[in-house]
Amino acid sequence: MKTATTVQDRWVLTPIPDNDLVESIAAETGLPKTITALLVSRGVKTAEAVKDFLYPTLDQLEDPFTLKGMTAGVERVSEALRANEQITVYGDYDVDGITATSLLYLALNRLGAQVSYYLPNRLVEGYGLSHSGIDKAAEKGCTLIITVDTGITALEEVEYARSKGIDVLITDHHEAAGELPKAVSIVNPKQPDCPYVGGELSGVGVAFKFAQGLYQSLGQDGSELYEHLDLVAMGTSADIVPLIKENRILTKFGIREIARTNKPGLKSLEFVSGLIGKELNANHIVFVLAPRINAVGRLGDASMAIRLLTTRDDRIASEIAHKLEEENRRRKEIDGETLNQALEQIDGMLAAQAEGDEDSAIVLSSEGWHQGVIGIVASRLVERHHVPTIMIAVDKGVGRGSARSIPGFHLCEALKECEDLLMRYGGHKYAAGLSIAQENIPEFTERFKAVSKRKLNSEDLAPKLFIDKELELSDITEEFLTSLEEFEPFGPKNLRPIFISRNCDTSRQPTLVGRNHIRMRVRQGGASHDVIGFGQGRFVEPLRMSSAPIDIVYVAEFNVWNGVKRIQLQLKDVRYSTDSLDSGYIA
């Protein structure tokens, strides 16, 4: 395990695409060659594909019945609607689960269903279907539970529900651990033999497809569901799934729906978070809206967020939005304290480590940690140290952990090698959760580190900064950035393009702004642009002390301030100009 100061990004420049193909597509579409080169590098290699990518339509959405289990699922819900059965939508307490629960609740309510919802309390029940949740559904006379964003590993819980006379219909997007539950239907694109080709849906994405299938089977106008694309965009962006294929379409139209939403709760949330009047993008969801919705689930009862997203009462919406704002402030304080404690543990581990005996993973535990923030802290430690990281909060002899990973390391596969030491686990390649008896934590820590050391090599452990294209500063024009905006929404598998410009000079002396940001202006030939580097204050003094030319890596964007739109480069890294992408580090 390397310290944050010794981890340096390796710059990796994307290979230059076929120039003839680039020129052909540019001629056919009328787009600048720099834009078509980016598209070709991302696998968009025909004029028709370019049109579909840049200007998608809702008509491009896949038939929901290509999802395995859809037919049986909608038939069971149709039967429940006809018999006026009590239905419970059983969700999860993160943004994906909250938006999925809200969407399916609203859609079923619109169809006249006798429907309620249930979210487990993170601090009491943990993740997924639980006996207590099933018991509460049974008390209400529920005969059908529909899970959203959960359920694929709930073998025993589904059997328990059946013993209570309750059918379970699973909609989920997590990976199955092996045997599947004996549910009346499972709708999950990751289950074996599912022919769906629309990409890696989020939990709310699967819930939307299920609602589509249900409306279609009942002869209802499926376009009525488009008003809920705001929820789909929020859950999809927040769950960090690939923003390609259906996810891209749903999120692109969903962001537009957020801007004109008729949901009082979402309007109130935009107001308290300062987004009213701004041109929204996926970053606003991930870094502004999602943390506020997540906050109540992380710190306790997430049902408040469901009430926010489903109420039609402006007063109630405003009250809940302000409460979420307060909870988010409290969450920030808690995760800041937890991060500091985790860093102290790591410093102690590093001090005790023998020379050359570096770990390829971090596993930390404490009885004082809050379960709701350990996932956030694990993500921050991954950013600092670039190794798989697990944070475990221990309470009354049981540890509940959140794990985060790096490219090249599949968390669920690694946890499977330790499953005899775990009470429960599940999740994705890059994010997972687990439960473990406190006495097993030391052995689990050693085994997980051994697995990571076996599976990861030095190449995996070297963080890489992937660069899409080399540009001259003169290439960055308003027309270029306007074309680039059509690539949105940005996210996994469709990241905001990163560029490099070489042999630049600082035409305005670098200055430190805010807590730790660098601001400067760079010049190359006759072109110059403003640069801001968030968290890059360490470069200020070295760049002031040297007049050597520099290579800068950045994203190019519009910065709007006081109604004025200007071109701005957001710095990702900088080095002194050399012939090699792997040298020239600035101390």
N, C-alpha and C positions, 0 to 999 in steps of 0.2 A: 504494500500500500504506500503510495507516494503522498507527500504533503502537498497542499494546494500550491505552494510556491514553486515546487519542482515539476509540476505537471504542465507541459507546454503543448499547445496544439500543433499538430502536424498539418501543414497546408497541403490540400490535395486538389489539384485543378482538374475539372472534368475534361475528358478528351474532346478535342475539336470535332464536331459532327461533319458528315459528308457535305462539302461545300456545294456540290451540284444539286443535292436534294434541298438544301437550305435556299438556294437561289430559285429553284423551281417553285417551292411553296411560297416564297416571298412574292414572286411574279404573279402567282395565281390568286393570292389573298390580298395583295397590296400592303402587307405588313412590312415594317423595317426588317432588314436581314438580322439585326441583333436580336429581335424578338423571335423570329422564326428559328434562329439557331438555338435559342433557349428551349423552344418547344420541341424541336427535334431531339435535343439532348435528354428531354424528359419522356421520350417515347411517342410523341405526337408527330407522326411522320407522313400524313397526307393532308391535303387541303380540307377534306371533309372532316377528318379528325380534329383539325385546328378549329373549324367552325363549331363542332360539338363541344370542344373543350372551353373555348372562349365565350361561346354564346349558348349555353345549355338551355333546354326547355324541360318542363315537367313531363312532357310526352315521352321523354327518354327513360323514364323510370321503368324498372323491371316489373313484370307481372308478379304480384305477390304470391301467386299460387306456384311459382317455381321454388318457393321455400318448402322443404319437406315438412310435413305435419300440418300445413296450412288448412287443407281440406277438412281433416278430422277436427282441427281446432275450431274452425268457424261453425262447423255442424254442431259441436257441443255447445257453443255459446248461443247459437240460434235456438237450440232446444231450450236452453235456460231462459232466453227471452220469451219464448212462447209460453213456458210454464210459470213465468214470473218468479223464477228462483232468485234467492239471495246470492249475489256474486261479490267476492272480495278481490280487489286488485292488490296484490302483495308485492311491494317494491323494495328498494334499497335506499340507503340514507345519503348517497352522494348525488351530485347534480344529475348524472345520467339516470339513476334510479328515480329521483324525485320528478324529473321531467317526464319520464316514461310512465310513471304512476299517474301523474296529472293528465297526460294525454289520453291514456286509455280510460281513465275515470270519466273525463269529459265526453269522449266519443261514445261510451256505453250509456252515459246519462242522456245524451242526445237521442239515443235509440230507445229510450224509455225503460232501461234496465233498472232493477232494484240493486244498486251497486254502492259499495263503500270501499274504502282503501285502508291499507295497513302498512306501516313502516316499522321495522324493528328499531328498538332503542339501542344505539351503538354501544352504550356503556353497560347495558344490562343483558341484552340478548346476543350482541355481536351480529355478524353478517349472516344473511340468508334466512331461509325458512326455519322457524323454530316451533317447538311444541307449544310454547306459550302463545305465540301468534296464531297458531292453528286452533288452540283452545278458544281464543277470543273470537275467531271467526265462527266457530261452532256455536258459541253462546248467542250469536246474532241470527242463528238459523241458516248460516251459509252452507250451500251444497256444491259450490264451485269456487275454487281459488284459481285466479290467473296470476302467475308470477310475471314480473317484468324485471329484467336486468339481474335475475338470480334464478336458482332452482336446478341448474344442470347437474349439480353434484349431490342433490338432496334425496338420496335413495331412501334413507330411513324415515325422513320426515314425510315423504310422499306416502309411504306405507302407513305412517301414523295418521295422516289425514284420511286415508281410505278407511281406516278402522273407526273413524268418527263419522263416516258416511259422507265425506267430502271428496269430490273429484278434484284433481289438480291438473291444470293446463299450464305448461311451462313455456314462456317466451324468454329467451336469454341469448347472450352473445359470448359468454365465457367458454373456455375449453373444457370438454368433458374429461374426467379423470380416468375413465374406463367404462364400466357398466353404467347404463343410463337408468334414471328413475322410471318406475312403471306408472307414468302419467297417462292421462287420456290422450294427450298429444304433446309433442315437443316441437316448438318452432325455434330453431337455432341454426343459423347458417354454418356453424362449425361442427354440427353433428355429422357422423359418417353418412356418405351417400346422399348428401344434400346437393341438388343440381343448381342451386342459386349461384349466379355469376356476377352479382351486383357489388361485390366488395365486402370489406370487413365492417359490417354494421355495428353501431353502438347499441346499447340496450333500448334507448328511445327510438332508434332506427328500426329495430325489430318490432317494437310496439306499434310504430306507425305502419309498417308493412302489414301487421296483423289487422289493424283497424281498416286499412285499405281492403284487405281480403274480406273482412266481415261486411263492410259496406257494399262491396261488389256482389257478394253472395246474396245479400238481402235486397238488391236492386236499388240501393240508395245512391245519391249523388256523391261520389267520392271526392269531388272538388271541395265539398264542405270541410274536408279534413285539412285543406291547405291553410286555414287560419291557425292551425296548430303547428305549422312549420317553424314558428318562433321557438316552440319548446324543443323541436327536433334539432334545430341549429344550436341551441344552448347545450343540450345534453351531448350532442355529437362533438362539438368543439371542446367541451370541458373534459370529455373522456379520452381525448388525444388519440382518436382512431384515425387511420389514413383518410385524408380528404381528397379521395379520388372516387371515380365511378358514382354510385348513388349517393354516397356521403357528400360528395362535392355538390351535386345538384340540390340535395335537400338543404344543405347548409347555405348555399348561395341564395336560394329563395327564402330560406328561413331568416337570414339576416335582414333581408328586405322587409319581412313580415314583422320582425322586432321593431323596426323603425315606425311601423304604422299599426302596431298591435292594438287590439281593442280590449286587452286584458288589463283591468285596473291595477292588478298587482305588479305586472311587468312595467307598466308606466311609472308606478310609484318607485320601483326599484331603480329604474333609469334616473329618476329625479334625485333620489338621495345619493346616488353614486356619481352625479355630475355629468351624465351622458346625454341629457336632453339637448337637442339641437346639434349634436355631433354626428358626423358621418360614421356609422358603425362598421366594424369589421370583426373578424374572429378574435383578434387580440383583446378587444373590449369585453368579449364574452369570457375568455379564459382568465384574464387578469383583473377584471372589474366586477362583472355580474356573477360569475360562477363562485368566487370565494365568498360572496355574501350569502348565496343560497346554500353553499356547503357549510357555512359556519354553524348553523343551528344543528345540522346533522352530526357535525364533528363534536359539538359540545353537549349533545343530548338528544332532544326530541325533534326529528326532522319534519314532523307532520305540519309544523307552522309554515314551512316552505310550500307544502301542498296547498294549504289554505290560501297562501298568497297568490299562487298561480291559478287557482280555480275560482276565487271569489269574484262576484260581480258588484261588490259593494266598495265604493271608492274610499269610504272612511276606514273600513276594516283593512283594505289594501295599504293605505298610508300608515296605519298603526303598525302593521306587520313589517313593512319595508323599513321603518325606522328601528324596529326591534332587531331586524337582521343586520342593520348597520352597526348597532351597538355590539351585537354578538361577534361580528367580524373584527371589530376593534379588540375585543377581549381575546379572540382567537389569535390575533397577531401577537399580543403580549405573551400568551402562553407558548406559542411556537418559537418566539424569540428566546425565551428562557430555556426551552428544551434544547434548542440548537446549541446554545452556549454550554449546557451540561454535556451534550453529546461530544462537542469539540474538546472539552476537558478530558473525557474518557479516551478519546482518540489520541490526544497528546500523551496521556499516560501509557497507552499501548505502544506508541511509537518509541517512547523513552526506554521501554523494557525490551524492545525488539532487538534481536541480534543483527549485526551487520550483514546485509545481503539476504536476510530472512523476511522478505516483504510479503505481506498477505495480499491475496487477490480478491478479498471481500471484507466488508465491515459488518459485524453483528454486535449490536449494543442492546443492553437491557437495563431497566431501572424500575423500581417500585413507585417512583414519584412521578412518572410520566403520564400525560393525558393521552388516552387512546386516539382521540380525535385529531391530533396534530402530528403524530409520529410519521404518517405518510408524507406530509409536506417536508418535514425535517429530513427524512430519508432521501427525498428528491434533491434537496440542497446539498447533502453530503455526496451524492453521486456527481453533482455538478463540480464540486470541489476536488474530489479524489478519483473520479472515473473508475470506480469499482462497484460491483453489486453490493447493495446495502440493505440491511434489515434492522429495523428499530422495533424493540419489544417492550410494551408497557405491561408491567406485572401487577396483579391485584389479587389478593387472597389465594396465592399459590398457582394462579393461572396467568400465562403470558399471552397477550394478543399482539401480533406483529404485523407490520406493514413492510413490504419489500419493494425495492426499485432496482432496475437493472441498467445495463449498457448494451449497445449493439454487440451481437455475437454471443450473448449469454441468455439462455431461455430459463427464466425463473421457475416456471412450473415443472420443467424437466429436472432441474436441480433439486427442487423440493421433493420430487417423487423419490429421489435417492435417499431422502431423509424421512420418508413418511412414517416409518415405524416409531419415530420419536415425536411425531406430531399428533395432536388430537384432530386437527382439521386443517385443510389448506385449499387454495384455489385462486384463480385469477388469469392473468395474461402472460405473454412472453416478457413484458417489461414491468409489470406491476402485479403484485400478489398479496394475499393476506393469509395469516396462519394463526392457529391457536396451539399452545404447548404448555405442558405441565412445567412449573418452575424448576423442578429438579432435573428436567431433561435439557435445559437451556445450555449448560456448559458442553455436554456431549454434542448437541445439535450444532453449536457454534463451531466446534472443531471439525465436524464432518462437513458442514456447509462450506467452510473455508477450504477443506481438502478437495471438495468437488469443484469449486471455482478455480483452484490452482491447477487442477487437471484439465479443465475445459478451456481455460483462457491462456493465451500466449502473449508475448510482449507486444505483438502487433495489435491485439485486441485491447490491451491496456493503455495504448497510446491514443489519447483523444485526437480526433481528426476534425479539421475545419474544411468542409467541402466547399469549393469555389466553383460557381457555375460558368463564369466567363471572365476573360480579361477585357477591360474597356479602357479607352482613353477618356479622360474627364470631359472632353468635348462631345463624347457620345451621349452624355447624360443631359437630355433636353426635356422640356415639358411634354413634347410629343411622345418621347420614349417612355416616360413615367406614366403617361396616360394609358399607353398600350399595356404597360406592365400591370396596371391596376386590374385589367381584365383577367389576370391569373388568379385573383382572389376568388374564394377564401383560401388563405394560406394555412397550412398545417402539415402534419406528417405525410410524406410521399408527395407533397406539393408545397414545399417550403418556400418562403420568400427568397428570391434569387440573391445570391451573394456574389459580389464582383471583386476584382482586384485591379488596381491601377498602380503602375510602377513608376519609379523615378519622379516622385512628386516632391515639391518643396512646401514648407509652411509659409504662406504669405501673410498670416497673422499669427503672432506668438501664441503658443498653446497656453490656456489658462485653466485653472481648477475652478469648477462651478459646482454648486450644491454640495453634497456630502463627499462624493468621490468621482466626479465626472470631468471629462476633458472636453474643452471647446477650442476649436481652431479653424483656420481656413487653409485649404491646400490648393496648390497651383501646379498645373502641368501644361507647359506651352502657354497658349493664350487663354486657357480655360481655368476657372477656379470655382470651388464650391465650399460652403460651410460644412463643418464636420462636428458631430457630437458623439462622444463615446461614454455611454453610461457604465459606471463602475470601472472606468479605465483611467482613473486619476494617476495611477502609477507611471503613466507615460509622460506626464507633464514635464517634470524636471529633466529627464534624459533628452527629450526633444528640444527643450530650451537651451541645453548645453551644447547641442551639436547642430551643425548646418548641413550634415550629410543628407543626401536624398533618401527618401523613404518609399517603401511599398505599403499601400494601405488596402485592407480587406474590409468591405462594408456592404450594407444594403442601401439602395438609393430610394428615396421617398419624398413625398411632399410634406412639408411642415406648415401647418396653418396656425397663425398667431395673430390675434386681433383682426381676423377676417382677411389677412394677407397670406397667400399661398406662395411658398418658396421651396426651391429644391434644397434638400438636406441629405448628407451622407451620414448614416449611423455606423460608427466605427465598430468593427468586430475584432480586429487585430492590426498591428503595425510592426514593421521591421525595417531595419536599414536595408537599402537596396543592394542586392547581390545577384549573382547568377543562379543561385539555388533557392528553391522554395523552402528548404529545410535549414537555412542558416540566416544570420543577420538578426538574431534576437536582440531586443532592446532590454537592457538590464532594468 
